């Protein structure tokens, strides 16, 4: 079977001929109908030379703003990078625009509303692509066939190194975009405050059993809180401390799972409020202390295990990095793969379901965990033991997610290095 799949391929740029299995990252077939093939590396370099000649002949234009040869190289990397959305922000208007029929109308409304909010509250807009003018592109982005003069590809030519992990993650981000957009529509179509109250109660019930939740919320039956979701006056009658515990828990968990949250103060205020509510249970106080220490360690997790990859990022200096920044400050502020609000919504739900599954199907069937808890507190109730198992499973799944992100960032760095070596004569060692 393999012998039938092997063919002779000749690159029309470098004229190199080889007999091998067709590999998409290294070879490109013409979509114009001509039986021609070309190396991806040769096509990227040919595209760079084509734009370099235009830049030398005509100079920098007011639109493209290519003022140096280094800027031209960075633009080439941005144009052909198939995973350039890994470091870009996705605003709500852009996400909603993809919805059929009503997407464009809603995108205009959300775009205007976002502009008004940013002007009123003086919120700056920071985006690596816009600040570096990478979005302006290049004069020549499509390549013509040397025979029929049609475009080689029916769409914009992009390149990736063929990593299956990065391919799967790109599909996951596209899936997250549509899921998060549908979630936002559902939230805005119904009463947002009612739905946020339901989400907060559901999140609390995923982690805390009924008796522990009654202790935290100071209520004899948590089912009574479901009645409050029927009307806005009922929601307003909830005490402020209980409202903070309900509405703040999803935000606090999102900060632990996805990184920095919008309200940074909740990272410190929520554990303290939770500890005050659980002051009557010594084992729950120990659990909250352990959870806070574990979350603090997880927040420092990337810098603790970065090692050689961190040094590699400083040496590679990704093309989307601003000239005034160093690779170190870029990673500390954004990371190689940027976490957006869209990915955070889906990651939050996935991690919570995985943690619940791990606790109910694995940790609950390990008797030594219950014995270890009873050694710390002989009078711990079954619900308190279950609560500790849920928290431990949440910490384990969150740590696994950070390890997965670390693996994806290493793969992304390897891809960036390979891409930039096609265009740059040598990587900047400074």
TORKOL-4160 file (C-alpha; in steps of 0.2 Angstrom, whole numbers, padded with zeros to 4 digits, m for minus):
430
<pt num="1" X="0000" Y="0000" Z="0000"/>
<pt num="2" X="0014" Y="0012" Z="0004"/>
<pt num="3" X="0022" Y="0009" Z="m0013"/>
<pt num="4" X="0007" Y="0015" Z="m0022"/>
<pt num="5" X="0007" Y="0031" Z="m0011"/>
<pt num="6" X="0025" Y="0036" Z="m0015"/>
<pt num="7" X="0027" Y="0047" Z="m0029"/>
<pt num="8" X="0040" Y="0058" Z="m0037"/>
<pt num="9" X="0039" Y="0077" Z="m0032"/>
<pt num="10" X="0049" Y="0091" Z="m0040"/>
<pt num="11" X="0049" Y="0109" Z="m0033"/>
<pt num="12" X="0048" Y="0121" Z="m0047"/>
<pt num="13" X="0058" Y="0134" Z="m0037"/>
<pt num="14" X="0073" Y="0124" Z="m0031"/>
<pt num="15" X="0071" Y="0110" Z="m0044"/>
<pt num="16" X="0074" Y="0097" Z="m0031"/>
<pt num="17" X="0066" Y="0080" Z="m0035"/>
<pt num="18" X="0062" Y="0067" Z="m0022"/>
<pt num="19" X="0051" Y="0051" Z="m0020"/>
<pt num="20" X="0042" Y="0051" Z="m0004"/>
<pt num="21" X="0025" Y="0051" Z="0004"/>
<pt num="22" X="0016" Y="0067" Z="0001"/>
<pt num="23" X="0017" Y="0078" Z="0017"/>
<pt num="24" X="0007" Y="0093" Z="0018"/>
<pt num="25" X="0018" Y="0104" Z="0029"/>
<pt num="26" X="0033" Y="0102" Z="0018"/>
<pt num="27" X="0025" Y="0101" Z="0000"/>
<pt num="28" X="0011" Y="0111" Z="m0008"/>
<pt num="29" X="0000" Y="0105" Z="m0023"/>
<pt num="30" X="m0007" Y="0118" Z="m0035"/>
<pt num="31" X="m0025" Y="0121" Z="m0034"/>
<pt num="32" X="m0026" Y="0129" Z="m0051"/>
<pt num="33" X="m0026" Y="0112" Z="m0060"/>
<pt num="34" X="m0008" Y="0111" Z="m0065"/>
<pt num="35" X="0002" Y="0096" Z="m0060"/>
<pt num="36" X="0015" Y="0106" Z="m0050"/>
<pt num="37" X="0022" Y="0105" Z="m0033"/>
<pt num="38" X="0033" Y="0116" Z="m0023"/>
<pt num="39" X="0041" Y="0116" Z="m0006"/>
<pt num="40" X="0033" Y="0126" Z="0008"/>
<pt num="41" X="0050" Y="0133" Z="0013"/>
<pt num="42" X="0054" Y="0138" Z="m0005"/>
<pt num="43" X="0037" Y="0146" Z="m0007"/>
<pt num="44" X="0039" Y="0156" Z="0009"/>
<pt num="45" X="0056" Y="0162" Z="0004"/>
<pt num="46" X="0050" Y="0166" Z="m0014"/>
<pt num="47" X="0036" Y="0176" Z="m0006"/>
<pt num="48" X="0048" Y="0186" Z="0004"/>
<pt num="49" X="0059" Y="0190" Z="m0011"/>
<pt num="50" X="0044" Y="0195" Z="m0021"/>
<pt num="51" X="0039" Y="0208" Z="m0007"/>
<pt num="52" X="0057" Y="0213" Z="m0004"/>
<pt num="53" X="0059" Y="0218" Z="m0022"/>
<pt num="54" X="0043" Y="0228" Z="m0021"/>
<pt num="55" X="0048" Y="0237" Z="m0005"/>
<pt num="56" X="0065" Y="0241" Z="m0013"/>
<pt num="57" X="0058" Y="0248" Z="m0029"/>
<pt num="58" X="0043" Y="0258" Z="m0021"/>
<pt num="59" X="0048" Y="0260" Z="m0003"/>
<pt num="60" X="0036" Y="0260" Z="0012"/>
<pt num="61" X="0018" Y="0265" Z="0008"/>
<pt num="62" X="0006" Y="0274" Z="0020"/>
<pt num="63" X="m0004" Y="0259" Z="0022"/>
<pt num="64" X="0008" Y="0244" Z="0024"/>
<pt num="65" X="0020" Y="0254" Z="0034"/>
<pt num="66" X="0035" Y="0242" Z="0031"/>
<pt num="67" X="0050" Y="0253" Z="0036"/>
<pt num="68" X="0064" Y="0240" Z="0037"/>
<pt num="69" X="0069" Y="0223" Z="0031"/>
<pt num="70" X="0066" Y="0216" Z="0048"/>
<pt num="71" X="0048" Y="0222" Z="0048"/>
<pt num="72" X="0046" Y="0214" Z="0031"/>
<pt num="73" X="0052" Y="0197" Z="0038"/>
<pt num="74" X="0040" Y="0199" Z="0053"/>
<pt num="75" X="0025" Y="0202" Z="0041"/>
<pt num="76" X="0030" Y="0187" Z="0031"/>
<pt num="77" X="0029" Y="0176" Z="0047"/>
<pt num="78" X="0012" Y="0184" Z="0051"/>
<pt num="79" X="0005" Y="0181" Z="0034"/>
<pt num="80" X="0009" Y="0163" Z="0032"/>
<pt num="81" X="0007" Y="0158" Z="0051"/>
<pt num="82" X="m0007" Y="0146" Z="0052"/>
<pt num="83" X="m0008" Y="0148" Z="0071"/>
<pt num="84" X="m0006" Y="0166" Z="0072"/>
<pt num="85" X="m0023" Y="0167" Z="0082"/>
<pt num="86" X="m0014" Y="0159" Z="0096"/>
<pt num="87" X="m0008" Y="0176" Z="0102"/>
<pt num="88" X="m0022" Y="0187" Z="0096"/>
<pt num="89" X="m0037" Y="0194" Z="0106"/>
<pt num="90" X="m0054" Y="0190" Z="0101"/>
<pt num="91" X="m0067" Y="0203" Z="0105"/>
<pt num="92" X="m0086" Y="0200" Z="0107"/>
<pt num="93" X="m0090" Y="0208" Z="0090"/>
<pt num="94" X="m0078" Y="0197" Z="0080"/>
<pt num="95" X="m0085" Y="0181" Z="0089"/>
<pt num="96" X="m0103" Y="0186" Z="0086"/>
<pt num="97" X="m0100" Y="0191" Z="0068"/>
<pt num="98" X="m0098" Y="0172" Z="0063"/>
<pt num="99" X="m0116" Y="0168" Z="0068"/>
<pt num="100" X="m0127" Y="0166" Z="0053"/>
<pt num="101" X="m0141" Y="0178" Z="0049"/>
<pt num="102" X="m0140" Y="0190" Z="0064"/>
<pt num="103" X="m0121" Y="0189" Z="0067"/>
<pt num="104" X="m0117" Y="0205" Z="0057"/>
<pt num="105" X="m0131" Y="0216" Z="0065"/>
<pt num="106" X="m0126" Y="0210" Z="0082"/>
<pt num="107" X="m0108" Y="0213" Z="0079"/>
<pt num="108" X="m0111" Y="0231" Z="0075"/>
<pt num="109" X="m0121" Y="0234" Z="0091"/>
<pt num="110" X="m0108" Y="0225" Z="0102"/>
<pt num="111" X="m0094" Y="0234" Z="0093"/>
<pt num="112" X="m0102" Y="0251" Z="0096"/>
<pt num="113" X="m0106" Y="0247" Z="0114"/>
<pt num="114" X="m0088" Y="0241" Z="0117"/>
<pt num="115" X="m0081" Y="0258" Z="0110"/>
<pt num="116" X="m0093" Y="0268" Z="0121"/>
<pt num="117" X="m0088" Y="0258" Z="0137"/>
<pt num="118" X="m0069" Y="0260" Z="0133"/>
<pt num="119" X="m0071" Y="0278" Z="0131"/>
<pt num="120" X="m0082" Y="0280" Z="0146"/>
<pt num="121" X="m0070" Y="0270" Z="0157"/>
<pt num="122" X="m0054" Y="0275" Z="0148"/>
<pt num="123" X="m0050" Y="0256" Z="0145"/>
<pt num="124" X="m0035" Y="0255" Z="0133"/>
<pt num="125" X="m0035" Y="0242" Z="0119"/>
<pt num="126" X="m0019" Y="0232" Z="0118"/>
<pt num="127" X="m0016" Y="0219" Z="0105"/>
<pt num="128" X="0001" Y="0213" Z="0098"/>
<pt num="129" X="m0005" Y="0212" Z="0080"/>
<pt num="130" X="m0012" Y="0230" Z="0080"/>
<pt num="131" X="0002" Y="0238" Z="0090"/>
<pt num="132" X="0015" Y="0231" Z="0078"/>
<pt num="133" X="0005" Y="0234" Z="0062"/>
<pt num="134" X="0006" Y="0216" Z="0058"/>
<pt num="135" X="m0013" Y="0216" Z="0053"/>
<pt num="136" X="m0009" Y="0227" Z="0038"/>
<pt num="137" X="m0001" Y="0212" Z="0029"/>
<pt num="138" X="0010" Y="0213" Z="0013"/>
<pt num="139" X="0007" Y="0220" Z="m0005"/>
<pt num="140" X="0009" Y="0202" Z="m0012"/>
<pt num="141" X="0001" Y="0188" Z="m0001"/>
<pt num="142" X="m0005" Y="0176" Z="m0015"/>
<pt num="143" X="0007" Y="0167" Z="m0027"/>
<pt num="144" X="0003" Y="0164" Z="m0045"/>
<pt num="145" X="0006" Y="0148" Z="m0055"/>
<pt num="146" X="0021" Y="0149" Z="m0067"/>
<pt num="147" X="0011" Y="0140" Z="m0080"/>
<pt num="148" X="m0007" Y="0146" Z="m0080"/>
<pt num="149" X="m0004" Y="0162" Z="m0070"/>
<pt num="150" X="m0019" Y="0158" Z="m0058"/>
<pt num="151" X="m0017" Y="0158" Z="m0040"/>
<pt num="152" X="m0008" Y="0142" Z="m0033"/>
<pt num="153" X="m0020" Y="0141" Z="m0018"/>
<pt num="154" X="m0039" Y="0145" Z="m0018"/>
<pt num="155" X="m0036" Y="0154" Z="m0001"/>
<pt num="156" X="m0023" Y="0162" Z="0008"/>
<pt num="157" X="m0007" Y="0152" Z="0009"/>
<pt num="158" X="m0003" Y="0146" Z="0027"/>
<pt num="159" X="0010" Y="0135" Z="0035"/>
<pt num="160" X="0012" Y="0124" Z="0050"/>
<pt num="161" X="0025" Y="0111" Z="0055"/>
<pt num="162" X="0012" Y="0097" Z="0056"/>
<pt num="163" X="0011" Y="0095" Z="0074"/>
<pt num="164" X="m0005" Y="0086" Z="0078"/>
<pt num="165" X="m0006" Y="0093" Z="0096"/>
<pt num="166" X="m0006" Y="0111" Z="0089"/>
<pt num="167" X="m0019" Y="0105" Z="0075"/>
<pt num="168" X="m0031" Y="0098" Z="0088"/>
<pt num="169" X="m0029" Y="0113" Z="0099"/>
<pt num="170" X="m0033" Y="0125" Z="0085"/>
<pt num="171" X="m0049" Y="0114" Z="0082"/>
<pt num="172" X="m0053" Y="0116" Z="0100"/>
<pt num="173" X="m0051" Y="0135" Z="0100"/>
<pt num="174" X="m0063" Y="0136" Z="0085"/>
<pt num="175" X="m0075" Y="0125" Z="0094"/>
<pt num="176" X="m0073" Y="0136" Z="0110"/>
<pt num="177" X="m0077" Y="0151" Z="0100"/>
<pt num="178" X="m0094" Y="0145" Z="0094"/>
<pt num="179" X="m0098" Y="0138" Z="0111"/>
<pt num="180" X="m0094" Y="0154" Z="0120"/>
<pt num="181" X="m0103" Y="0164" Z="0107"/>
<pt num="182" X="m0119" Y="0154" Z="0110"/>
<pt num="183" X="m0117" Y="0155" Z="0129"/>
<pt num="184" X="m0116" Y="0174" Z="0127"/>
<pt num="185" X="m0132" Y="0175" Z="0117"/>
<pt num="186" X="m0141" Y="0163" Z="0129"/>
<pt num="187" X="m0135" Y="0174" Z="0144"/>
<pt num="188" X="m0140" Y="0190" Z="0135"/>
<pt num="189" X="m0157" Y="0183" Z="0129"/>
<pt num="190" X="m0162" Y="0178" Z="0146"/>
<pt num="191" X="m0160" Y="0188" Z="0162"/>
<pt num="192" X="m0141" Y="0189" Z="0165"/>
<pt num="193" X="m0143" Y="0191" Z="0184"/>
<pt num="194" X="m0154" Y="0176" Z="0185"/>
<pt num="195" X="m0143" Y="0165" Z="0174"/>
<pt num="196" X="m0127" Y="0170" Z="0184"/>
<pt num="197" X="m0136" Y="0166" Z="0200"/>
<pt num="198" X="m0140" Y="0149" Z="0193"/>
<pt num="199" X="m0122" Y="0146" Z="0187"/>
<pt num="200" X="m0115" Y="0151" Z="0204"/>
<pt num="201" X="m0126" Y="0139" Z="0213"/>
<pt num="202" X="m0122" Y="0125" Z="0200"/>
<pt num="203" X="m0103" Y="0128" Z="0202"/>
<pt num="204" X="m0104" Y="0128" Z="0221"/>
<pt num="205" X="m0114" Y="0112" Z="0221"/>
<pt num="206" X="m0101" Y="0104" Z="0210"/>
<pt num="207" X="m0088" Y="0106" Z="0223"/>
<pt num="208" X="m0097" Y="0107" Z="0240"/>
<pt num="209" X="m0110" Y="0094" Z="0246"/>
<pt num="210" X="m0126" Y="0100" Z="0253"/>
<pt num="211" X="m0122" Y="0100" Z="0272"/>
<pt num="212" X="m0106" Y="0110" Z="0268"/>
<pt num="213" X="m0115" Y="0122" Z="0257"/>
<pt num="214" X="m0128" Y="0125" Z="0270"/>
<pt num="215" X="m0114" Y="0129" Z="0282"/>
<pt num="216" X="m0105" Y="0141" Z="0270"/>
<pt num="217" X="m0121" Y="0150" Z="0264"/>
<pt num="218" X="m0129" Y="0150" Z="0282"/>
<pt num="219" X="m0146" Y="0143" Z="0275"/>
<pt num="220" X="m0155" Y="0127" Z="0281"/>
<pt num="221" X="m0159" Y="0121" Z="0263"/>
<pt num="222" X="m0150" Y="0127" Z="0248"/>
<pt num="223" X="m0165" Y="0122" Z="0237"/>
<pt num="224" X="m0173" Y="0138" Z="0244"/>
<pt num="225" X="m0160" Y="0148" Z="0234"/>
<pt num="226" X="m0167" Y="0141" Z="0218"/>
<pt num="227" X="m0183" Y="0151" Z="0222"/>
<pt num="228" X="m0173" Y="0167" Z="0221"/>
<pt num="229" X="m0170" Y="0165" Z="0203"/>
<pt num="230" X="m0188" Y="0168" Z="0198"/>
<pt num="231" X="m0188" Y="0187" Z="0200"/>
<pt num="232" X="m0176" Y="0201" Z="0201"/>
<pt num="233" X="m0183" Y="0208" Z="0218"/>
<pt num="234" X="m0180" Y="0191" Z="0226"/>
<pt num="235" X="m0161" Y="0192" Z="0220"/>
<pt num="236" X="m0160" Y="0209" Z="0227"/>
<pt num="237" X="m0165" Y="0202" Z="0244"/>
<pt num="238" X="m0151" Y="0190" Z="0245"/>
<pt num="239" X="m0138" Y="0197" Z="0258"/>
<pt num="240" X="m0122" Y="0204" Z="0251"/>
<pt num="241" X="m0111" Y="0192" Z="0259"/>
<pt num="242" X="m0121" Y="0177" Z="0252"/>
<pt num="243" X="m0121" Y="0186" Z="0235"/>
<pt num="244" X="m0103" Y="0188" Z="0235"/>
<pt num="245" X="m0100" Y="0169" Z="0239"/>
<pt num="246" X="m0112" Y="0164" Z="0225"/>
<pt num="247" X="m0107" Y="0176" Z="0211"/>
<pt num="248" X="m0089" Y="0176" Z="0216"/>
<pt num="249" X="m0086" Y="0158" Z="0216"/>
<pt num="250" X="m0086" Y="0155" Z="0197"/>
<pt num="251" X="m0075" Y="0170" Z="0195"/>
<pt num="252" X="m0063" Y="0164" Z="0208"/>
<pt num="253" X="m0062" Y="0147" Z="0200"/>
<pt num="254" X="m0059" Y="0154" Z="0183"/>
<pt num="255" X="m0044" Y="0164" Z="0189"/>
<pt num="256" X="m0037" Y="0148" Z="0196"/>
<pt num="257" X="m0040" Y="0138" Z="0180"/>
<pt num="258" X="m0037" Y="0150" Z="0167"/>
<pt num="259" X="m0025" Y="0163" Z="0175"/>
<pt num="260" X="m0027" Y="0181" Z="0180"/>
<pt num="261" X="m0045" Y="0187" Z="0182"/>
<pt num="262" X="m0053" Y="0204" Z="0178"/>
<pt num="263" X="m0055" Y="0207" Z="0197"/>
<pt num="264" X="m0039" Y="0203" Z="0205"/>
<pt num="265" X="m0044" Y="0207" Z="0222"/>
<pt num="266" X="m0056" Y="0192" Z="0222"/>
<pt num="267" X="m0041" Y="0180" Z="0222"/>
<pt num="268" X="m0037" Y="0186" Z="0240"/>
<pt num="269" X="m0055" Y="0191" Z="0246"/>
<pt num="270" X="m0064" Y="0175" Z="0242"/>
<pt num="271" X="m0053" Y="0162" Z="0252"/>
<pt num="272" X="m0054" Y="0174" Z="0267"/>
<pt num="273" X="m0073" Y="0175" Z="0266"/>
<pt num="274" X="m0074" Y="0157" Z="0264"/>
<pt num="275" X="m0063" Y="0153" Z="0279"/>
<pt num="276" X="m0074" Y="0165" Z="0290"/>
<pt num="277" X="m0089" Y="0155" Z="0284"/>
<pt num="278" X="m0081" Y="0138" Z="0288"/>
<pt num="279" X="m0074" Y="0143" Z="0305"/>
<pt num="280" X="m0084" Y="0130" Z="0314"/>
<pt num="281" X="m0076" Y="0116" Z="0305"/>
<pt num="282" X="m0058" Y="0113" Z="0308"/>
<pt num="283" X="m0055" Y="0101" Z="0293"/>
<pt num="284" X="m0063" Y="0113" Z="0281"/>
<pt num="285" X="m0052" Y="0127" Z="0287"/>
<pt num="286" X="m0037" Y="0116" Z="0284"/>
<pt num="287" X="m0043" Y="0112" Z="0267"/>
<pt num="288" X="m0045" Y="0130" Z="0263"/>
<pt num="289" X="m0028" Y="0134" Z="0268"/>
<pt num="290" X="m0021" Y="0119" Z="0258"/>
<pt num="291" X="m0031" Y="0125" Z="0243"/>
<pt num="292" X="m0024" Y="0143" Z="0244"/>
<pt num="293" X="m0006" Y="0137" Z="0245"/>
<pt num="294" X="m0009" Y="0125" Z="0231"/>
<pt num="295" X="m0017" Y="0138" Z="0220"/>
<pt num="296" X="m0002" Y="0150" Z="0224"/>
<pt num="297" X="0010" Y="0137" Z="0219"/>
<pt num="298" X="0000" Y="0133" Z="0203"/>
<pt num="299" X="0000" Y="0152" Z="0198"/>
<pt num="300" X="0019" Y="0151" Z="0199"/>
<pt num="301" X="0019" Y="0134" Z="0190"/>
<pt num="302" X="0024" Y="0140" Z="0172"/>
<pt num="303" X="0040" Y="0150" Z="0179"/>
<pt num="304" X="0045" Y="0135" Z="0189"/>
<pt num="305" X="0045" Y="0122" Z="0175"/>
<pt num="306" X="0050" Y="0134" Z="0161"/>
<pt num="307" X="0068" Y="0129" Z="0161"/>
<pt num="308" X="0076" Y="0127" Z="0144"/>
<pt num="309" X="0060" Y="0132" Z="0135"/>
<pt num="310" X="0061" Y="0148" Z="0144"/>
<pt num="311" X="0078" Y="0151" Z="0138"/>
<pt num="312" X="0073" Y="0146" Z="0121"/>
<pt num="313" X="0059" Y="0159" Z="0120"/>
<pt num="314" X="0072" Y="0172" Z="0125"/>
<pt num="315" X="0083" Y="0167" Z="0110"/>
<pt num="316" X="0069" Y="0165" Z="0097"/>
<pt num="317" X="0061" Y="0181" Z="0100"/>
<pt num="318" X="0044" Y="0178" Z="0092"/>
<pt num="319" X="0039" Y="0189" Z="0077"/>
<pt num="320" X="0023" Y="0195" Z="0086"/>
<pt num="321" X="0034" Y="0202" Z="0100"/>
<pt num="322" X="0035" Y="0221" Z="0101"/>
<pt num="323" X="0052" Y="0229" Z="0097"/>
<pt num="324" X="0052" Y="0237" Z="0114"/>
<pt num="325" X="0048" Y="0221" Z="0124"/>
<pt num="326" X="0059" Y="0207" Z="0128"/>
<pt num="327" X="0054" Y="0189" Z="0127"/>
<pt num="328" X="0054" Y="0188" Z="0146"/>
<pt num="329" X="0042" Y="0202" Z="0148"/>
<pt num="330" X="0031" Y="0195" Z="0134"/>
<pt num="331" X="0030" Y="0178" Z="0142"/>
<pt num="332" X="0026" Y="0185" Z="0159"/>
<pt num="333" X="0012" Y="0197" Z="0153"/>
<pt num="334" X="0004" Y="0186" Z="0139"/>
<pt num="335" X="0013" Y="0170" Z="0136"/>
<pt num="336" X="0016" Y="0161" Z="0120"/>
<pt num="337" X="m0002" Y="0155" Z="0118"/>
<pt num="338" X="m0013" Y="0169" Z="0124"/>
<pt num="339" X="m0028" Y="0165" Z="0135"/>
<pt num="340" X="m0044" Y="0174" Z="0129"/>
<pt num="341" X="m0061" Y="0175" Z="0137"/>
<pt num="342" X="m0068" Y="0163" Z="0124"/>
<pt num="343" X="m0056" Y="0149" Z="0129"/>
<pt num="344" X="m0058" Y="0153" Z="0147"/>
<pt num="345" X="m0077" Y="0150" Z="0147"/>
<pt num="346" X="m0075" Y="0132" Z="0139"/>
<pt num="347" X="m0059" Y="0128" Z="0149"/>
<pt num="348" X="m0069" Y="0132" Z="0165"/>
<pt num="349" X="m0083" Y="0120" Z="0160"/>
<pt num="350" X="m0071" Y="0106" Z="0154"/>
<pt num="351" X="m0060" Y="0107" Z="0170"/>
<pt num="352" X="m0075" Y="0107" Z="0181"/>
<pt num="353" X="m0083" Y="0092" Z="0173"/>
<pt num="354" X="m0067" Y="0082" Z="0173"/>
<pt num="355" X="m0064" Y="0086" Z="0191"/>
<pt num="356" X="m0081" Y="0080" Z="0196"/>
<pt num="357" X="m0078" Y="0064" Z="0186"/>
<pt num="358" X="m0061" Y="0061" Z="0194"/>
<pt num="359" X="m0069" Y="0063" Z="0211"/>
<pt num="360" X="m0084" Y="0052" Z="0209"/>
<pt num="361" X="m0076" Y="0038" Z="0198"/>
<pt num="362" X="m0058" Y="0038" Z="0205"/>
<pt num="363" X="m0055" Y="0047" Z="0222"/>
<pt num="364" X="m0071" Y="0041" Z="0230"/>
<pt num="365" X="m0065" Y="0023" Z="0228"/>
<pt num="366" X="m0049" Y="0025" Z="0237"/>
<pt num="367" X="m0052" Y="0021" Z="0255"/>
<pt num="368" X="m0034" Y="0027" Z="0260"/>
<pt num="369" X="m0039" Y="0045" Z="0256"/>
<pt num="370" X="m0054" Y="0044" Z="0269"/>
<pt num="371" X="m0042" Y="0036" Z="0282"/>
<pt num="372" X="m0030" Y="0050" Z="0279"/>
<pt num="373" X="m0043" Y="0064" Z="0282"/>
<pt num="374" X="m0050" Y="0055" Z="0297"/>
<pt num="375" X="m0032" Y="0055" Z="0304"/>
<pt num="376" X="m0032" Y="0074" Z="0303"/>
<pt num="377" X="m0049" Y="0076" Z="0310"/>
<pt num="378" X="m0057" Y="0061" Z="0318"/>
<pt num="379" X="m0074" Y="0069" Z="0318"/>
<pt num="380" X="m0075" Y="0074" Z="0300"/>
<pt num="381" X="m0092" Y="0070" Z="0292"/>
<pt num="382" X="m0094" Y="0060" Z="0276"/>
<pt num="383" X="m0099" Y="0076" Z="0266"/>
<pt num="384" X="m0083" Y="0085" Z="0273"/>
<pt num="385" X="m0073" Y="0070" Z="0266"/>
<pt num="386" X="m0082" Y="0071" Z="0250"/>
<pt num="387" X="m0078" Y="0090" Z="0249"/>
<pt num="388" X="m0060" Y="0088" Z="0252"/>
<pt num="389" X="m0060" Y="0074" Z="0238"/>
<pt num="390" X="m0068" Y="0087" Z="0226"/>
<pt num="391" X="m0056" Y="0100" Z="0230"/>
<pt num="392" X="m0041" Y="0088" Z="0227"/>
<pt num="393" X="m0048" Y="0082" Z="0211"/>
<pt num="394" X="m0050" Y="0101" Z="0205"/>
<pt num="395" X="m0032" Y="0104" Z="0210"/>
<pt num="396" X="m0026" Y="0089" Z="0200"/>
<pt num="397" X="m0036" Y="0093" Z="0185"/>
<pt num="398" X="m0030" Y="0111" Z="0185"/>
<pt num="399" X="m0012" Y="0106" Z="0187"/>
<pt num="400" X="m0014" Y="0094" Z="0172"/>
<pt num="401" X="m0021" Y="0108" Z="0162"/>
<pt num="402" X="m0006" Y="0119" Z="0165"/>
<pt num="403" X="0005" Y="0104" Z="0161"/>
<pt num="404" X="m0004" Y="0103" Z="0144"/>
<pt num="405" X="m0002" Y="0121" Z="0141"/>
<pt num="406" X="0016" Y="0120" Z="0144"/>
<pt num="407" X="0018" Y="0106" Z="0132"/>
<pt num="408" X="0008" Y="0116" Z="0119"/>
<pt num="409" X="0019" Y="0131" Z="0122"/>
<pt num="410" X="0034" Y="0121" Z="0119"/>
<pt num="411" X="0027" Y="0114" Z="0102"/>
<pt num="412" X="0022" Y="0132" Z="0097"/>
<pt num="413" X="0040" Y="0138" Z="0101"/>
<pt num="414" X="0047" Y="0124" Z="0090"/>
<pt num="415" X="0035" Y="0129" Z="0076"/>
<pt num="416" X="0040" Y="0148" Z="0078"/>
<pt num="417" X="0058" Y="0144" Z="0077"/>
<pt num="418" X="0056" Y="0133" Z="0061"/>
<pt num="419" X="0045" Y="0147" Z="0053"/>
<pt num="420" X="0057" Y="0161" Z="0057"/>
<pt num="421" X="0072" Y="0151" Z="0051"/>
<pt num="422" X="0064" Y="0151" Z="0034"/>
<pt num="423" X="0064" Y="0170" Z="0033"/>
<pt num="424" X="0078" Y="0176" Z="0045"/>
<pt num="425" X="0096" Y="0173" Z="0040"/>
<pt num="426" X="0099" Y="0170" Z="0058"/>
<pt num="427" X="0090" Y="0172" Z="0074"/>
<pt num="428" X="0094" Y="0187" Z="0085"/>
<pt num="429" X="0104" Y="0181" Z="0100"/>
<pt num="430" X="0101" Y="0197" Z="0110"/>
